[in-house]
Amino acid sequence: SVLTVAKAKRAFVESQRAEEASMGTITGFELSMGLDYEEFLECLGRCGLLKYDQIEQMRPADRVTALILNVLGRMDVPSVITAATLVRALSTFVANRDSQPLPDESEEDHAKFLEMWSLLDLSDVRDHPEFNHDLHDFLQQAFAQLRLIFPFYCKSISGAENARDAELMDMQEWLAFIRDCKIVSKSFNRGLAENVFVTSTSHVNRPTSFGDADRQMAFYEFVEAICRCAYLRENYSSQKRQVPLPECVAHLLDECILPYAQRDMSFEVRVTLEADAGVRKAFEVYGEPLWALHSQLARQRRDENGRDTLSMEQFLELLQSRGIVGDLSARQESEVRVPKHTLKTYRSVLTVAK
């Protein structure tokens, strides 16, 4: 931890506004001009970054704060370094006590994040739980997007037939996610991805409501699997220093998952349908015959709450009987005379999967 007089002088000069500072060299510069308060703060910041630049555990804000404490006489340099590099046996971060909602995160969504966080078990990963706080922050920032990504892949391969199926991911769907996000690399192959799936779905205390532990992955296990992939991808065959878990997760999220993973936008579609006055009007106008059609098809099937419900098979049969499913096309027509080549052919596609 070295801050020389020459570096301090440079920080002093560079903190002055360009139009006020002399253009002379550092050695020839006469310290006749002072720093105003804003320049003084900048100079402290520059010195903090220089003084503690070799302490890798300290972020820029930590370095600046440390120098402020030094200047105020509240901590000396050795105490600052000791505090920053202390190897702790356990994390002092407690999510239920210390976690706060993000600016654009509702209390309800924050509660869901904390519920997911409480289920995570990464005790098999090196550096955990020492870096709980940073890992918490990275996952919280990505939580909203991960909640869109997970259900897309739950529905994509096996074809979820109900909402419950869309809450669990099987091996095929997990590997589709790995492929889409380009996670496989020289140091992380498909075999390791399969092992991560098995590890993440093999909890001793796994809630029974999440299904067969050997075959399906719940959302919190999906997040665990992402963390394990991130750590192995950076450290599995590395001879360099071990990259900390939060740094691995941040890199995987930013470089692979968030740019390339597909999202389930069904909730946004629901919001659009509910907000569109024209759509609501169409449902109102045709409400009576639609109600009669649903009642006719669903009268033989009731759920546990006594409601008449329509099965997926019945719904697909309805669409197919009306010639709706498939790739259909129609030629544009015109009520006035126009050149035929200006009329287009339009395709309309609705697959069984969609």
C-alpha positions in Angstrom: 0.0 0.0 0.0 2.1 2.9 -1.3 1.2 6.5 -1.8 4.4 8.5 -2.6 4.7 12.3 -2.3 5.0 12.5 -6.1 1.7 10.7 -6.5 0.0 12.9 -3.9 1.3 16.0 -5.7 -0.1 14.7 -9.0 -3.5 14.0 -7.4 -3.5 17.5 -6.0 -2.7 19.1 -9.5 -5.1 16.9 -11.4 -8.0 17.6 -9.0 -7.8 21.3 -9.8 -10.0 22.5 -12.7 -8.1 22.6 -15.9 -8.7 26.3 -16.5 -7.2 27.1 -13.1 -4.3 24.7 -12.9 -0.8 25.5 -14.2 0.4 23.6 -17.2 3.9 23.1 -15.7 5.4 19.8 -14.8 4.8 18.2 -11.4 8.3 18.9 -10.3 8.3 22.5 -11.5 4.8 23.3 -10.3 4.6 25.8 -7.5 1.9 24.9 -5.0 0.5 28.4 -4.9 -3.0 27.5 -5.9 -5.3 25.8 -3.4 -8.2 23.4 -3.7 -11.8 24.4 -3.1 -14.0 22.0 -1.3 -15.2 20.0 -4.4 -11.6 19.8 -5.6 -10.5 18.7 -2.1 -13.0 15.8 -2.2 -11.8 14.8 -5.6 -8.2 14.8 -4.4 -9.0 12.6 -1.5 -10.8 10.2 -3.9 -7.8 10.1 -6.2 -5.4 9.4 -3.3 -7.7 6.7 -2.0 -7.7 4.9 -5.3 -3.9 5.2 -5.5 -3.2 4.3 -1.9 -5.2 1.0 -1.9 -5.0 0.0 -5.5 -3.2 -3.3 -4.6 -5.9 -4.4 -2.1 -8.1 -6.5 -4.5 -10.8 -7.0 -1.9 -11.5 -3.3 -1.8 -13.8 -1.7 -4.3 -13.3 1.9 -5.4 -15.8 3.1 -2.9 -14.0 1.1 -0.2 -10.7 2.7 -1.1 -12.0 6.2 -1.0 -13.9 5.6 2.3 -10.7 4.2 3.8 -8.6 7.3 2.9 -11.3 9.5 4.4 -11.2 7.6 7.6 -7.4 7.9 7.5 -7.5 11.7 7.0 -10.1 12.1 9.8 -7.9 10.1 12.1 -10.6 7.5 12.7 -8.6 4.5 11.4 -4.9 4.1 10.5 -3.7 2.4 7.3 -2.9 -1.0 8.8 -6.3 -1.2 10.5 -8.0 -0.4 7.2 -6.1 -3.1 5.3 -6.7 -5.7 8.1 -10.4 -5.0 8.0 -10.6 -5.2 4.2 -8.6 -8.5 4.0 -10.0 -10.3 7.1 -10.9 -13.9 6.3 -14.2 -14.5 7.9 -15.6 -17.9 8.9 -19.2 -16.9 8.3 -20.9 -14.2 6.4 -22.3 -11.3 8.5 -25.0 -10.7 5.9 -28.5 -11.8 6.8 -30.9 -11.4 3.9 -34.1 -11.1 5.9 -32.5 -8.3 8.0 -30.2 -6.5 5.5 -31.8 -7.0 2.1 -33.7 -4.0 0.6 -36.0 -3.8 -2.5 -34.4 -2.3 -5.6 -35.8 1.1 -6.8 -38.0 -0.6 -9.4 -38.8 -3.7 -7.3 -42.1 -4.0 -5.5 -42.4 -5.3 -2.0 -44.2 -8.4 -3.3 -41.4 -9.2 -5.8 -38.8 -8.6 -3.1 -40.6 -11.0 -0.8 -40.5 -13.6 -3.6 -36.8 -13.0 -4.1 -36.1 -13.5 -0.4 -38.2 -16.7 -0.4 -36.1 -18.0 -3.3 -32.8 -16.9 -1.6 -33.8 -18.7 1.7 -34.0 -22.0 -0.3 -30.6 -21.7 -1.9 -27.9 -24.2 -0.7 -24.5 -23.5 -2.2 -22.5 -24.9 0.7 -20.6 -27.2 -1.7 -19.2 -24.3 -3.6 -15.9 -22.8 -2.5 -16.1 -19.2 -1.2 -19.6 -19.6 0.1 -21.0 -18.1 2.3 -18.1 -15.6 2.6 -19.4 -13.7 -0.4 -23.1 -13.9 0.4 -23.7 -10.2 0.1 -22.3 -9.7 -3.4 -24.0 -12.8 -4.6 -27.3 -11.6 -3.2 -26.9 -8.3 -5.0 -26.1 -9.9 -8.4 -29.0 -12.4 -8.2 -31.5 -9.7 -7.0 -30.7 -7.5 -10.0 -31.2 -10.4 -12.4 -34.2 -11.9 -10.5 -37.0 -10.4 -12.6 -35.3 -11.6 -15.9 -34.6 -15.1 -14.5 -38.3 -15.4 -13.6 -39.1 -14.8 -17.3 -36.4 -17.2 -18.5 -37.2 -20.2 -16.3 -40.8 -20.8 -17.4 -40.0 -20.5 -21.1 -37.7 -23.5 -20.9 -40.1 -25.4 -18.7 -42.6 -25.2 -21.5 -40.3 -25.5 -24.5 -39.4 -29.1 -24.9 -41.8 -31.4 -23.2 -44.7 -29.1 -23.8 -46.3 -28.2 -20.5 -49.9 -29.1 -20.3 -50.8 -27.0 -17.3 -49.4 -24.2 -15.1 -47.9 -26.7 -12.7 -45.8 -28.3 -15.4 -44.4 -24.9 -16.2 -42.9 -24.7 -12.7 -40.5 -27.6 -13.2 -37.6 -28.1 -15.6 -36.3 -31.5 -16.8 -32.8 -32.4 -18.1 -33.7 -31.8 -21.7 -35.0 -28.4 -21.0 -32.0 -27.5 -18.9 -29.6 -28.5 -21.7 -31.7 -26.4 -24.2 -31.1 -23.5 -21.9 -27.4 -24.2 -21.7 -27.3 -24.4 -25.5 -29.2 -21.2 -26.1 -27.0 -19.2 -23.7 -23.8 -20.5 -25.2 -22.6 -21.7 -21.8 -20.5 -24.7 -23.0 -16.9 -23.7 -23.4 -13.4 -25.3 -23.4 -13.5 -25.5 -19.6 -17.2 -26.4 -19.2 -18.7 -29.1 -21.4 -22.1 -30.7 -21.6 -21.2 -33.5 -19.2 -20.5 -30.9 -16.5 -23.8 -29.3 -17.3 -25.6 -32.6 -16.7 -23.7 -33.1 -13.4 -24.8 -29.7 -12.3 -28.4 -30.6 -13.0 -28.2 -33.8 -10.9 -26.4 -32.0 -8.0 -28.9 -29.1 -8.0 -31.9 -31.5 -7.9 -30.6 -33.8 -5.2 -31.4 -31.9 -2.0 -31.9 -34.0 1.1 -34.4 -31.5 2.5 -36.1 -30.7 -0.8 -39.8 -29.8 -0.5 -41.9 -32.7 -1.7 -44.1 -30.3 -3.6 -41.4 -29.8 -6.2 -41.7 -33.3 -7.6 -39.2 -36.0 -8.4 -35.7 -34.8 -7.3 -33.9 -36.9 -9.9 -35.9 -35.6 -12.9 -37.1 -32.1 -12.4 -35.7 -28.8 -11.3 -37.6 -26.1 -9.4 -36.9 -22.4 -9.8 -34.6 -22.0 -6.8 -32.6 -25.1 -8.0 -32.4 -23.4 -11.4 -30.7 -20.4 -9.8 -28.4 -22.7 -7.8 -27.5 -24.5 -11.0 -26.6 -21.2 -12.7 -24.3 -20.4 -9.7 -22.6 -23.8 -10.0 -22.2 -23.5 -13.7 -20.7 -20.0 -13.3 -18.2 -21.2 -10.7 -17.1 -24.3 -12.6 -16.9 -22.5 -15.9 -14.3 -20.0 -14.5 -12.4 -22.3 -12.1 -12.8 -26.0 -13.1 -9.5 -26.3 -15.0 -7.9 -23.0 -14.1 -4.4 -22.8 -12.9 -4.8 -19.1 -12.1 -6.2 -17.7 -8.9 -9.7 -18.9 -8.0 -12.4 -16.4 -9.3 -14.8 -15.6 -6.4 -18.4 -17.0 -6.8 -20.2 -13.6 -7.1 -17.8 -12.5 -9.9 -18.3 -15.8 -11.7 -22.1 -15.4 -11.5 -22.1 -11.8 -12.6 -19.9 -12.7 -15.6 -22.2 -15.6 -16.7 -25.3 -13.5 -16.3 -23.9 -10.5 -18.3 -22.1 -12.5 -21.0 -24.3 -15.5 -21.6 -27.7 -15.7 -19.9 -29.2 -12.2 -20.1 -28.2 -11.6 -23.7 -29.1 -15.0 -25.1 -31.8 -16.7 -23.0 -35.3 -16.7 -24.3 -38.1 -15.3 -22.2 -41.7 -16.4 -21.4 -43.7 -13.3 -22.2 -47.1 -14.8 -21.4 -47.6 -12.5 -18.5 -47.0 -9.4 -20.7 -49.5 -10.8 -23.2 -52.1 -11.1 -20.4 -51.5 -7.5 -19.3 -51.9 -6.4 -23.0 -55.1 -8.3 -23.4 -56.6 -6.9 -20.2 -55.5 -3.3 -21.0 -56.8 -3.2 -24.6 -60.3 -1.7 -24.7 -60.9 -3.3 -28.1 -60.1 -6.7 -26.9 -62.4 -6.3 -23.9 -65.1 -5.1 -26.2 -64.8 -8.2 -28.4 -65.1 -10.5 -25.3 -68.2 -8.6 -24.2 -69.9 -8.7 -27.6 -69.3 -12.4 -28.1 -69.5 -13.3 -24.4 -72.8 -15.2 -24.5 -71.9 -17.6 -27.3 -68.4 -18.1 -25.9 -69.8 -18.9 -22.5 -72.2 -21.5 -24.1 -69.3 -23.1 -26.1 -67.1 -23.4 -23.0 -69.9 -24.8 -20.9 -70.7 -27.4 -23.6 -67.1 -28.6 -23.8 -66.2 -28.4 -20.1 -69.4 -29.8 -18.5 -67.8 -33.2 -18.1 -64.7 -32.0 -16.4 -64.5 -30.2 -13.0 -61.5 -29.2 -11.0 -61.1 -29.5 -7.2 -63.0 -26.3 -6.7 -66.1 -27.5 -8.6 -65.4 -25.3 -11.6 -66.1 -26.5 -15.1 -62.7 -26.6 -16.9 -61.5 -27.2 -20.4 -58.6 -29.6 -20.9 -55.8 -29.0 -23.3 -56.9 -31.9 -25.4 -60.4 -30.4 -25.7 -59.0 -27.0 -26.6 -56.7 -28.3 -29.3 -59.5 -30.4 -30.8 -61.7 -27.2 -30.9 -58.9 -25.3 -32.8 -58.2 -28.2 -35.2 -61.9 -28.8 -35.9 -62.2 -25.1 -37.0 -59.1 -25.4 -39.2 -57.2 -22.9 -37.1 -54.1 -24.9 -36.3 -51.5 -24.9 -39.0 -49.8 -22.7 -41.6 -52.5 -21.1 -43.6 -52.3 -18.3 -46.2 -54.8 -16.1 -48.0 -54.4 -13.8 -51.0 -55.2 -10.1 -50.5 -58.2 -8.8 -52.3 -59.3 -5.3 -53.3 -62.7 -3.7 -53.8 -61.1 -1.4 -56.5 -59.1 -2.2 -59.6 -55.4 -2.4 -58.7 -52.5 -4.2 -60.4 -52.5 -7.8 -59.3 -48.8 -7.7 -58.5 -49.5 -5.1 -55.7 -51.7 -7.6 -53.8 -49.9 -9.7 -51.2 -50.3 -13.2 -49.9 -50.4 -13.3 -46.1 -49.5 -16.2 -43.9 -51.1 -17.1 -40.6 -49.3 -19.6 -38.4 -50.5 -21.2 -35.2 -48.7 -24.5 -34.3 -49.8 -27.0 -31.7 -46.9 -26.0 -29.5 -48.0 -22.4 -29.6 
